[in-house]
Amino acid sequence: MLLQGKVAVVTGSGRGVGRGIALALAKEGAKVVINDVGCGIDGRGTAEDPAVQVVNEIKALGGDAVPNYDSVSDFKAAANIIKSAVNSFGRIDILVNNAGILRDKTIVKMEEDDFDAVIGVHLKGTWNCGRHALPLMREQGYGRVINITSSAGLRGNFGQSNYGAAKAGIMGLTLCWALELGRYGITVNAMAPSGLTRMVGTIPGMEGKEPPPEMNADLNGPMVAYLASERAANVNGQIFGRRGFGYTLFQQLRPLAMMYKPGGLSPSEIAANFDGVFLEHLQPIGIPQMRRDDKKEEKK
């Protein structure tokens, strides 16, 4: 098994994509901390205990796991998530930053708390857990971090400026951490998963739909398990995705074209030459299979 003897923390792993990732790691031999506060998709609490449910699933498979209920958005609480791994299993080798919430609204209707809450869980939560786990990984000379980003941050998505901004920021964290920590035997990559989960089910037009086989959230787990393994030692600072039954590799931002004149260009010169230089290279925005008519804005 690829992860025999390794210890993993998967945040937000009581349901959906995180659960599928946790199960995939456990099936490859990892001992797993199942972190989940048991909240609704908006970050507000419920009485359910999905963390224990996943722990029991893993134990039924012959693996080992423990639950954790701390919030990634709180710096001190995030330290307890990492301590759960060390206290229970003696170390931490793998961190999957998956925890997330949604509060979708268009920018003209979004409240400050909607923005702060989503940024706090996704972006700050990723940083919090990394800040506590990465020194331990550096000390032991080994570590694997997989940050969960989204096409909403890499391409944009209607009504998700808070979520998209957080997920784009996670891409930035991934690239910076990869540069800082590669020399210490630590790789840091990101993945934009797909799957019809509770969170996706809130998007207009997706409510109440049964997921087709290719939208099974568990299909994200195998790629994360590989990236978490020793076999992926040469993979660092990359952004992966999933489409249907396949996995994709995102091209990172780079210049596509250049308008140049010695001494600089005036606004009128830019206007005269813009289309000839840049027009054919302008990029489409939005997630291709989920672009919607802007007329649906009022439904948000």
WOLINUR-V602663 format. One line per field, one symbol per residue. ss: DSSP state (~ for helix, > for strand, _ for the rest). psi: psi as a letter, one per 20 degrees, with the letter a starting at -180 (. if undefined). burial: I if it has 24 or more other ideal C-beta (glycine too) atoms within 12 Angstrom, else O. A space follows every 10 residues. Layout:
ss->???
psi->???
burial->???
//
This chain:
ss->______>>>> >____~~~~~ ~~~~~~~___ >>>>>___>_ ____>____~ ~~~~~~~~~~ ____>>>>__ ____~~~~~~ ~~~~~~~~~_ ___>>>>___ ____>_____ _~~~~~~~~~ ~~~~~~~~~~ ~~~~~~~~~~ __>>>>>>>_ ~~~~_____> ~~~~~~~~~~ ~~~~~~~~~~ ~~~~_>>>>> >>_______~ ~~________ __~~~_~~~~ ~~~~~~~__~ ~~______>> >>>__>>>>_ __________ ______~~~~ ~~~~~~~~~~ ~______~~~ ___~~~~~~_
psi->qhkpiqpqpo qljircgggh gghgghhjiq ppooppikrr ijjqqrjrmh ghghghgghh ijapqqqqjq phipghhhhh ghhhgghhii rphpponhpq rqmpqqhiip qghhghgghh gfghhggghg hhhhhggghi kqqppopobq hhhhiqqpjl hggggghhhh gggggghggh ihijjpqorq pnrqqnahgh iippiipjqp prhijphiih gggggghirh hkhjopkqor rpocjrqrpq pqpqphrppq ppirqrhhhg hhigghghgi ipqqqrpgij pqpiijghi.
burial->OIIOOIIIII IIIIIIIIII IIIIIIIIII IIIIIIIIIO IIIOOOOOOI IOOIIOIIOO OOIIIIIIII IIIOOOIIII IIIIIIOIIO IIIIIIIIII IIIIIOOOOI OOOIIOIIII IIIIIIIIII IIIIOIIIOO OIIIIIIIII IIIIIIIIII IIIIIIIIII IIIIIOIIOI IIOOOIIIII IIIIIIIIII OIIIOOOOOO OOOOIIIIII IIIIIIIIII OIOOIIIIII IIOOOOIOOI OOOOOOOOOO OOOOOOOOOO OOOOOOOOOO OOOOOOIOOI OOOOOOOOOI
//
